Amino acid sequence: MTCNCVDAPVPPLFGVQTLFAAQHTSESCGANGLPLTPNSITILGYAQKLRTLNHPNLVSHLDFIRKQHGRIILVSQYFNRSLWTESKNYSLLIPLEKVLSWTHRVLSALSYLNDNGLVHRFLTPQYILLDDEDNVKLFNYGIYYMTNSGKNITFPIGKLKYTAPEVLVLDRASNKSGPKTDSWSLGIIILELLLGAQLWPTLKLSQIIRKILSLTHCTDVVMRLAREMGRLTMYQSLPSELKDFLSKCICMDVTKRMCPKELYDHKIFSLYEYSKILTNKCYSCKHPLRQMKLNQVYYLWKLAGGDVEWALKKKGLLRNESSILLIPRLIILEGTLYGNARNQSCLLDLQIIELSLDLLVNRLQHLKITDYDPLIDQIKECDDTTDKLPLVIREKDTEYQFHRIVLFDRLLSSYPFKLDKLLIEAKKDIPPYFRGEIWACLLNVCSDTENTYLSIDKETAGVTDRQIEVDIPRCHQYNDLLSSSVAHKKLKRVLKAWLVSHPKYVYWQGLDSLCAPFVYLNFCQEHVAYACLTAFVKKYLNDVFLRDNSAVIREYLIKLFHLIAFHDPQLANHLDDKGFIPDLFAIPWFLTMFSHVFPMHKIFHLWDKLLLGDSSYPLFVGLSILSQLRSTLLNSGFNECILLFSDLPEVDIEKCVLESSKFNDVTPRSITFRKYELRTKTREHDPCLIYEVLQKEFSPRISVYDLLELKSSSHKFLVVDSREQGCYIERCIPGSLNIPIKEEDFANENFDLAPSPELSALVNNRGSVLIVVDNLHAINKVRKFCRFLVKKEYPKVCSLHGGIEALQTFNILGSAMLF
């Protein structure tokens, strides 16, 4: 058994390579008139699929980084042992059983790649790696796929002597390599291993090409190759089944050559007990980091200061050259450059650089062994000092993120049984590493979404296709991944799937921005992105995407204004005086849940908190944005306000999140009650009002249920009863304040409340929730009284929905004489 020890050394687990994408000419444009997407971005989009591949005989791809001048950096799992090193450059003969063992596992990996639409095309002994237990791990299997079959690069893929003949004679732009090209490469590798010699080790490239093409009319290609290797006698002594296997790999006629899946079932593998060759090596001590998922280790390594670029610079793969040396001598009108010296670092160099994990090991060296694999109930709580740090600092703190990753890894694996615990922890913060999965849990996305998504027709042309195609190339295109052609196709498919599955809704501009965060976080799981979008719209944007959504949008906007008046009467008075209503600036906010307003990294932090709230939470986000712009708005006229929101100033998202949470906590639920929000049922005394009624009121209404909840809580509130004194004495709310007012009083512009003990009590309760109560038929008087109080800049003013009559069935009214 292998034991874990925090003092054990950690060997390099990752390898880094770099390559360059082909460059477009500066004037190249697509059919839509827009500049062509750089090939490096296209490669980045294709490469994401490689992260999803999971096979015991494939290395894991961890990261793809796009840099200047079309440079792509690839980070993947790596082992420094390979078939090349094991055979000592073919100077040692490998036992037949061991060769068959490796071959069978290579074929298993190649078959898996073929099933997923990939071809290796770069199969060499150096790229068939061996891990600590002698398991085969294919390396560099994604370059051909991620470069769109080599179309997005200027160099050929593959090592020449292992390359199938058809690759040399067919046009690579119009002919993609199939699975059988890998069969040829594998056959050559096996032949070299079995015979203990290299094929054409001293020949130049041109000579190797002639040699390969000369095999065209050869009747027995394998025998001829064995003769050229000087191992004909050894080849003839091989078992007939093995020679048959080699002939099925190294066959000039592609139609007769077997593909990896067919070779996997060849009878040669049933004749030898090769599986016993693999031995599991035991280590007395192994660092617990090696038990974590590779993606997690790589993520923590970067937080600990790991720098892929610096590793490349140390090995000379990144070199800075003086710009003046790169100036071209001639630029023609089409944008082609001539005469500029080519930067040598731009040439193909697939040297593999190993990344040391010492930085991460040293950063976590004080942790105990139990910190790596704790029980959920025993996971270490973050200390107060770290927990109170700004979110951006916590997200970059290696140890803090380590504990968060360990915790959420356990919680997500226990979902939905530990949902309550997950919600509690998500309220603290959501680790970026698990953001996509946590969002799906918060939106109650089920695990059977893939079949639903696959059953939806996403290909048939629709009336909104043209508008979607116009909007997507403008959606968060500063993000390298979302600007790729692969991302564009995914966005379109998810949007079309949502529209097809929701026929009562239509495509509104901004829906693409709403969809983008889900596609980005679930780039290789479109069905999860679709399910998240569906659940998100259902919860926060119910009926917003109707063909006629005016009633829904207007209700949203008037509720925002009521919320402004409730929390910031001075700002509400100023906006009302200038005629600057939310209709002029807030429609994009709620139509896209701020995803069209903020860049992606700010949306992540905002939605982390939004998804923990109910359907009214976006209103508090809007209010917190206005509170940050408050001083500017109060000193601006109508035109200045319009200009301000046409180019929204920088908004502190962390402050916005904190303030929106505070507003949400101190606001009664019924204040933000909306008729069109999704709910299972509406209670009798909920303020379900039509827009025409809401528009007449400057302050929001509160329900009886919230009034009763305030009475039983520690929140400060004051009920202001505006009825005549006789009615008040006969029947009133215990503890309420009676300020008798007539509706006619408000006709006088100079009207003010006369000094009295009641007025003093009202002033002393400034800041408490002020609930204006009167008879149901006196609704106009209540509206005017609320407006009067807001003009006097009393915060948290609201009126009781249903009037004093709404309290009759709750048995809390009594005579003022008894109090």
N, C-alpha and C positions, 0 to 999 in steps of 0.2 A: 504493500500500500504506500501511496505517496503522502507525505505529511506536509503541512504548510508551516512556513516559518518566515516572519517578517524580516529576518536578517539574511535570508538566502539571496544570492545574486539573481538579477533578472537580465537575461540575455536580450539583445535587440529583437523585437517582435515585428517591426515594420521596415519596409523598404521603400525608397523613393526613386522615381524616375521622372524625366522631363522630356517633352517633345514639343515641336512647333507645328501649328496649323498653317495651312496655305493661306496666303494673303490675297484678298480681292484688290483689283485696281481701284484707285480712289474715286473714280466716277461710276463704279458699278451700281446699278439700281435694279430693283425687281420689277415685276409686272405692275405693281401698285404704285410705282414711282418713288418708293422709299428706298434708302440705301440698303444694300444686301446685309443680312445678318452676318457678322464675322464668323468665319469657320470655327474659331476657338469656342464661341458661344454655342454653336451647333454641336460641337463635340461634347461640350459640357452637358447639354441636354440628353444626348444619347447615352452618355456614361452613367447616368443615374440608375439605369436598369441593372448595371453590374453590381450595385449594392444589394440588390434583392436576391441575387443568386446564392444558393446555400447548398453545398454538396461537400461531403467529407473529403473529396479529392480535388477541391478547388481552394485556392487562397481567397481570403476575403478582401474586397476593395473597401477602403475606409474613407478616402477623400479624393476629390478632384478640384484642383485650384487653378483658376485662370488668372494669368498675369499679363503684363504689357507685351505688345508685339506678337500676340498670338501664342504665347507660351502656356502650355498645360502641364501641371505637376500632378503626378499620380502617386498616391500613397496606398499601399496594400500590405497585407500580411506577407512576411518573408522568412525564409529559412536559408541558412548558408550552406546547406547540403543539397546536392542534386545528383542525378544520374551521372553527370559529367565528373563530379568530384569523387563519387563512389567507385567509378571504374578507373580512377587515376588516369584520366584522359585516354581511356581505352587501352591502357597498358596492362590491365588485369582482366582476366576472364571472370564473368559473373556466372554463378550457377544457374542452370536452366530454370529451375523451380523459382528462383528469385526473380529472374527476368519475366517469367510468365505472371508472377504475382503483380509486379509493377505494371505490366502490360494490361492486365485485366482491369486494374483500377484506373489506368489512364483511359481505357475504352469506356469505362463507366462514366467518368467525368465528361468525355467528349460526347457521349450519347445524351447526357443531361444538357450540355450546351446546345446540341442540335435540337432537342425538344423545346428549348427556349429561344430558338431562332438565331443562335450564334454559331460561328465557325471560328476555330482557334487561329489558323493560318500563320502561327508563329511558333510552331512546335519544334523545339530543339532539346537536346539533353540538358542544356543549361537551364531551361525553363520548366523542367520536370523536377520539382523540388521534393525533398524528403524531410519529414518532421522528426521529432525526437523518438517517435515510435515506429519509424520507417514507413509511415503512411505516405503515399504519393500525393503531392499537391501541385496542380498545374498553375503556372505563373504566366502573366502577360497574355491571357486568353481573351482580353477585352479590347485590345487595340484595334483589331480589324472592325469590330462592331461599332465602337465609339467614334471611329473616323468615317462612318458611313461607307464601309467597304473600301476604305482607302481613298475616297474621293476628296476628303477635306485635308489631305496632307500631300506633300510633294515627294516623299520618299517611299520606296517599296516596302511592303510588310513581309517579313520572313527572312530566314537565312537560306541563301541560294541553293546549297546542295541538298537541303531538306524540302525544297519547294517542288510541288507537283509540276510536271511538264506543261499541263494545260494553262497554268498560271503565266508561264513565260510567253505563250503565243497568243493568248486572248487579250482583247482590249479591256483593261481593268475598269474603265469608265462605264462600259455597257454590259460587262459580264462579271457577276458576283461569283465568288468561289463557293462551292458547296461542301457538304460534310466530307466528301471523298478525298478532298485535298489533304485533310488531316490524316486520312488512312495511309496515303503515300508517305507523309512525313514520319509517321509512327513506324512504318515498315523499315525505312532507312535507319532509324534510331535503333530498332530491335536488331537489325542485321549487324550493325556496328558493335552492339553490346555482345551478341552471341559469338561473333568472330574475333572480338578483341582488337579491332583495328579501325582506323578512320578511313572514310571514303574521300579520295582526292585531297589529301591534307596539304599538298604543296602547290596545287593548281591555282592559277589566277581566275578571277571572275569570268572573264571571256572564255577561258578554256573550260570552266565548269559548265557554262551555258552550252557550248558545243557538245560536251560530253552528254548532257541530259538530252539534248535534241537528237543526238545520234542513236539514242535508244529506241527511236520511233519504229524501226523495222526489225528490232531484235525479237527473236522468238522466246527466249528465256532471259528476261531482264535481271532477275535475281542472281542467276548463275554468272552472268556477265559481270555484274557488280562485285560478286565474290571473287572472281578472277582478277579484276582490277585492284582489289584490296589485297591480293596475294594470299587468299584464304580459301581457295577453291576446294581443296581436299577437306578442310574442316567443314565447309558448307555441305559437301556431299555426305558427310557422316551424320548430319542432323537427322532427327526423326522425320519421316515422310509427312506426318501431320503438321509439323512445324514448317516444313518447306511449302506445304500447301497454304498454310496461313500467310506466310511471307508473300507468296505469289498472288494472294487475294488483296494484299496491301499494295505491293509494288507492281502495279499493272498499268501499262500504257493506255489501254482502252478503258476510259472512264466508266463506260456502261457495264463493264465486267468487273470493275473494282468494287469491293465491298465497302459499305459505309460503316462507321464505328459501331452502330447498333447491331449490325449483322455480324461483325467481327467479334463482338462481345459474346455471342452465342456459338462461336466456333468450337468444334469438337476437341481442339487441342487443350482447352481449359478443363475438360472433364477427364482427361487422361493422367493428370498430375495433381498431387496433393500440395499445390503451391500455397494454399491458404495458411499452412502451418509454418511457413517461412517467416511470417510477420511476428515479431516478438515485441512485447510491451516492456519497455525499459522502465525501471523503477528508480526513483530518485529519493534519497533519504530526506532531502529538504527541498521545498519548492515555495517560492514567494506567492502569497495569496493573490497578488495582482494578476497572476497568470490564470487564476480561476474566474476572473471577471471577463465579461464579454469584451472582445477586441475593440469594438467601437467605443465602449465606455473608457477603456484604458487610453485610447488615442485622444478622446475628448479631454480627459483629465491631464494628459501629457501636454496638450496645447495650453491649458489653463496654468500649468506649472511653469510655463515659459518656453515650452518646446516650439521651435521655429523651423519649419521645413525649408524655407528659403536659405536660412543661415547654414543648414546642413549641406545644401547644394553649393553654396559659396565656398565653404571650407574645402570642398573637393574640386573646386575649379569649374563646376558646371554652370555657374552664374558669374559672368564677368562683365564689368562695365567698361565700355569703350568710349573714347571721346566722340562726341556728336559730330564734330567737324569731319571726322574720318568716314562718316556714313552719308555725307551729302552726295546726291547723285550728280552726274555730269549733264544728263539730258532727261527732261520730262516731256513726253509728248502729250497732245491734247486729251487723249483718252485716259491719262493718268498713269501710264506705265513709266517706270523709272529705269534708267540705264546708267551704267558706269559707276554705281555706288559699290564700294567694297562690301562684300558679304560678311556679316558678323559670324565668326567661326562658332560662336556658342549657339547659333541658330541651326547648325547642322545636327543630324540625328546622332544622339549619343545615349544609348539605352543602358548606360552604366547604372548599377543599382547601388544606392547609398543606404546603409543601415542606420537607423535612428536609435540613439542610445536613450534608455529610459531612466538614466541616473537622476535627472532633474526631478522626475515624478517620485522616484523611490525615496530620495532625500526629503522631499516635501512631506511625504506621508510616513516617514520612518518612526515617528513617535506613536503612531496608531497601534492598537492592540490587534491580535489575531481575530478577536471576537467582533471587531468593528467591520470586518470584511464580510462576515456571514452571520449577522445577528438574527434573532427572532424579531418579528414585527413589533411585539410589545416591549422589546428590550432595546430597540434602536435608540441611539443617543440623541437626546434633544439638543438643539442648537442653543448655545449660551446666549444670554441677553445682549451682550456686547455685539456679537455678530448679527443677531436677529434684528437689531435696530439700525444696522448700517444701510445706506441707500441700496436700492435694488440692483443698480448697475455694478456696484462693488461686490455685492453678494454673488452675483452671477459670474464674477471673475475670480472668486475666492476658491482655490483648489480644494481645501479641506471641507469647506461648507458644501460645495457642490458634490464632493465625494459622498458625504452623509446623505444628501438629498437624493442622489442617484441610487444609493443602496436602499434607501427607504422606499422610494417610488417604484423601484424594480420589484420589491416584495408586494407592494400594494396593487400594482397593475397585474401581477401574476395571480393575485387573489380576488380580482374584480369579477363579479359585483359584490362578493361577500364582505369586502372591506371598504365599501363605497363611503360609509360614514367617516371612516378614518381618512380616506383619500380627500374628501371634501374639506375636512379640518386642516389638513396639511396644505392643500391647494390654496387656502385662504391666506396662508403665510406668504407663499410664492410658488411659482411653478418652474421647475428646472428646465432650461431650454432644451436639454437633451431629450426629454420626454414630452415636450409640449404637444406634439401632434396626438400622441396616444391619450394624454390626459384630457385634452379638449374633446376627443371622441367619447371618453367616459362621462365628462360633464354634460355632454349633449345626449347621453343615453343611447349612443349608437350601438346597435346589436352586432353580433358577430356574423350574421348570415346576410350581410349586405351585398356580397359579391354576386350571388345568383340573381338578386333583384336588379342590380346594375347591368349585368350581362343580358338580361331579358329585354332591356329597353332599346328601342331602335334609335341609334344615334347617327345613322348614316343618311337616311332619307332627307332630301332637301326640304327646308322649311322656309316660311316667309321671313323669319328673323335672321337667317344665315348671313345675309349680306351685312346687316348692321353689326352682328357679332364679329364678323371678319374685319370690319372697320375699327371696332372698339378694342379688340384684343391687342393689336400692335401698339396701342397707346397705354396699356394697363401695366403700371409698375415696371416699365422697361429699363429703369436704372438697375434693376436686379438682373444679374447675369443669367440666372437659371430661368426666370420667367420670360426673359427676352429670347430664349431659344425657340427654334421651330417646334421642338418636341413639346415644350410647355404650351405653345399656342394651340397645338392639336389637342392636348389634354384639356385645356381650358374650354375649348369649343365643345368637346365631347361631353364634359361634365355639365356645361350650361344647356346643351341640347337635351341631355338626359333629364335634367330637372324640368325643362319646359315641356317635354313630351309627357312626363309623368305627372305634371300639374297643368292639365289643359285649361283650367279656369284662369291661369295667370299668363301674362305676356312678358316679353323682354323689355325691360326699361334700362336705359343707359345708366350704368353704375352697378348693374348686377355682376358684370365681369370683375369689378374691383372687389365686390363682396365675396366672390368665389376664389379670388387669387390666393388669400392666405391659406385656405384649406388645400388647394392644389399644391402650393409650395411645401406645406408640412407633410402632405401625403402624396408626394410626387409620383411614387411608384405604386400607389394604391388608389387609383381613381375612384373605386367604389366607396372607399372610406371618405374621400373628399366630397363625393356626391351625397353620401348619407349625412355628413356633418353640415353641408350646405342646406339640405332639406330640413334637418332638425333646427338649425339656426334660424332660418326664415320662418318656420312654423312658430317658434317661440318669441322671437323679437320683431318680426316683420309680417305678422299675420295680415293677409289681404292687402299688403302694400303694393304688390305687383299685379293687382287687378287692372284690367284695361282702363276702368274709371276708378282711380284710387284717390280722388280728390277728398272724399269724406274722411278717409283714413289719415291722409297726410295733414289735412287741416286740423283734425283732432290732436294729432301729435304736436303740431306747432302751437296750438292754443294752450295745451297742457304745459309746454315749456314756458310760455309766458306767465301762466299762473304760478309756476314754480319759481320764476324770477321774482314775481311780486311777493311770494310767500317768504323767500329767504333774503332778498335784497330789494326792499321797496324803493330805495333811492335810485337804483339803476332802472327799475321798472318804470318809475315816474319819468326819468330822463328819456328812455327809449320811447315811451308813449308820447311824450311831448314832442319829440323829433319825428314821430311817425315811422320809426325804424322797427318794424315788426319782424318776428322770426321767419315769416314767409320770404323775406329778402335775403336770408343768409343760411338758414338751418335746414333747408330741404335736402341738400346733398349729405348733410350729417346723418340724418335718419334713414334716407333712402339707401345708403351704403354702410350704415353703422360706422361712419368716420373712416372707412377704408379708402375712400377717394380723397380724403383730406390729409391724411398722415402717411408718411413712408412706412414700409413694412415693419421695421424694428419697433416703431412706436405702436403700430397696430397690435403687435404681439403682446406688449405689456398692457395695453388698454383692454384687449379682449381677455387676457388672463383674469382680470377682475370682472369684466362684463359677464362672462360665462358663469360666474358664481352668483350673479344677481338674477332678479326676476325680469319680466318683460319691460318694466318701467325704468330699469337702471340706466338705459341710454339717455333718458331725460336728465339724470343727475350728471352724466358726463358732459352733456351740453351746457348745463349750468356751471360746472367747474371750469370749462373753457372760458365762458363769459366772465367768471370771477377773476381769471388771470388777466383778462383784457379790460377789467373794470375801470381802472384809472384812465386809460386811453379813451374808452367809450364815453365816460362822464365829461371829458373835455373836448368831445367831437360833436360836430353837427351831422346832419343827415348825409351830406356828400362825403364827409370824412369817414363816416361809418361804412359807407358803401366801399370806399377805397380800401379801408382796413381789411374787410373780409374778401375783397377780390384778390388780395395777396396776404393770406393769413400769417401773422407774425409767428415766431418760434413759440411753441407751447411746451412747457415742462410737463411731460407725460407722467412722471412719477408723482409730481404734485397734483396733477389732474386726477390721477387714480386715488390718491389719499383723500382729496377734497370731495370727490364724488362719493366715496365710501362714507365719509362723515355726513354729507347731506342725506344720503340714503338712510343712515341709521337714525337720524333725528326727525325724519319726515313720516307722518302717518301714511299708511298704505293707500288709503282712499283719496289722498290728495292727488295722486297720479293715476287714479282709476280711469281706464279708457274703455269705451264701449266696444271698440273693435279688437282689443287684445284677446289672445286665446285663453280661454278658461273653461273649466268643466261645467261650472254653473254660476249664475249671478244671484246674489242674495237680495232679499226684498228691499233692504235699505241701502244698497250700494248706489253711489251717485252715477247712475247710467243715464247720461244726458245727451241730447242731440247737439250738433255744432251750433245751431242758432241760439240755443240757451247759453252754452259755454261762452260764446262770443260777447254776450251782454255782460258778463261778469268779469271783474278785474282780479278777483281773488278766488281761490279754489274752494271746493266744498269738502267737508269731512263727514264721514258716515257715523252713525250711532255706535257701530261696533268699535271704531277707533276711539271715540269719546269714552266709552266704557273701559277700553284698554288703557287709556291715559289715566283714568281714575285709579286703576289698580297697579300702575307703574310708578316709577320715580321721576318721570318726565314732568317738568313744570308746565302747567297750563292754567288758563283762566277763561271761564265762560262768561261772556258779556251779554246779558239779557236786555234787549232794547224795547221790551214791551212796556206798557203803562204800569205804574206802580201797583195798581189794584190787581191787575192780572198776575203780576209777579208775586205778590204776597199770597195770592190764592194757590198758585201752583208754579213751582220753579225747581231748578236743579240745585241741590245742596252745594253751598260754597260759591255759587255764581254771583256775579256783580250786576246790579241793576242800574242801567243808564238809560232812562226813558227818552226816546227820541221820536219825533214825528217825521213823516216823509217830507212834509212841506218845509222843514227846517233846512233841507239841503238845497232848496231853491235859492237861498241867500248865499252868494259867493263868499261872503265874509263870515259865515257861520263857524262857530267854534264851541267847544264844550265849556260850560261855565265851571269855575273852580268849585270843587266839592270833594268830600272824602272819597267818593267813587272815582273821580278823576285821578286823585293822588294814588289810589290803589292801582288804577290802570297804568299810570306812569311807572310805578314801582315794579310792575310785572312786565315791563318792556323786555322782550327777548323770550318770554314764555309764549306758548301756543295760545293765541287769542281766538276763541270760538264765539262768533256772533250768533245769537239765538233769538228767534221771534216766531210768531205764528206763521203757519205755512202760507197763508194768503198775503202776508206782508213781505213777499220775496223781493219786491222792488226796493223797499226801504232797507232791507238787509244788504242788498247789492250796493246801495249808495253809502250806507254806513261803513261797509268794508272798504269801499273806495276812499272814503274820508280818512279812515285810519291809515291806509297805505300812503295817502298824500302826506299825512303827518309822520310818515316814515316809521310806522310801527311794523316790525317784522312778524312773520308767522301768523298773519291774519287769515282766517277762513270762516266759513259759515256752515252751520249744521244742516246737512241735507235732510229735507223732510220737515224741518221746523221742530218746534217744541212738541208737536203731535207725534213725531216719530218715537218719542221716549215713553209714550203711554203704556206700551206693552212690556216695558222693562222694569216697571215698578221702582223707579228711582226718584220720581217727582214727589215733592212734598210742599207743605205750606211754609212760607218764609217766617211765619210767626213761631214755628217750632225750632228754628235754628238759632 
